[in-house]
């Protein structure tokens, strides 16, 4: 929104505002507009390798990402920071600056040195454990995203706020930077921000549409092609259902199928781990314990009753347009690397020109 004031809130034409916001995003160098959901990725380019057998998160009613591994990664960094810095103080700084020389001169100096040493360590310990406590609370109460196929809605829960977005309104974008960030953009749901004033909306959206991060796995942001495949994963589910996102037979045969999560899979042998600096850093940061703690808190999360009701097997969806958005069968898109980018093709894979995204 552009300098929204009470006189212009809400905008007279939200659809026109959304179109303008999407154009402005597309003009930015760090955003790329992707094909809309009426275009499917060519079937020959699909290579899903996600284990979607867990019916708690993947079923014919909804799918939801489990990305608490991202929170666990940050928690490990901070906990590691809280452990390493005190060790630096004890093993390096104290001997280097003669902190223990007082031991030779009597008990009083030794007590003083230990006091300053503990004073050095305390902020790091307190800071790391405070973050761990906050992170575990985020996993338990923070919320998440559900893609409701039956209602053709995307449910977003964050703290005490619940938002329902129409899937048919989505515009996919890619944010470029240190990674390839999936951004599903929707019109700002003004009617669901009834308790917010124009100033809050202006500061929150800053002239941009409602943006939703839609990663299901840590590797979703690794490459442009992988991020595109995740968007197609969601699109195919919302149009066709669970059968359309099953892992590729060759991926199954090669043993490359794994559950999508925010945790990085480490399939190395024990011997290789023993000589891995990253593995020892993970252990020093109490990685296994932190991961289990965050996972347990995330498992205990309870979705708001409003969302559970809309996702129930017998949900009353009479007030919603539940018709899936059908993709075109004459034109598809493929990704041909950074040199060619996204190319539109026909069913036989031949380029098609003049297609608007």
Secondary structure, DSSP 8 states (H G I E B T S, - for coil): --S--GGG-S-S-HHHHHHHHHHHHHHSTTEEE---TTSEE-GGG----B----TTTBSSSEE----HHHHHHHHHHHHHHHHHHHHHIIIIIHHHTTTTGGGGG-HHHHHHHHHHHHHHHHHHHHHHHHHHHHHHHHHHHSEEEEEETTTTEEEEEETTEEEEEEGGG-EEEEEESSSEEEEEEE---GGG-TT--HHHHHHHHTT--EEEE---SGGGGTSHHHHHHHHHHHHHHHHH-GGGG---HHHHHTT--B---SS------HHHHHT-HHHHHHHHTTHHHHHHHHHHHHHT----HHHHHHHSTT---TTS--------SS-EEEE-HHHH-EEEE-TTS-B--S---
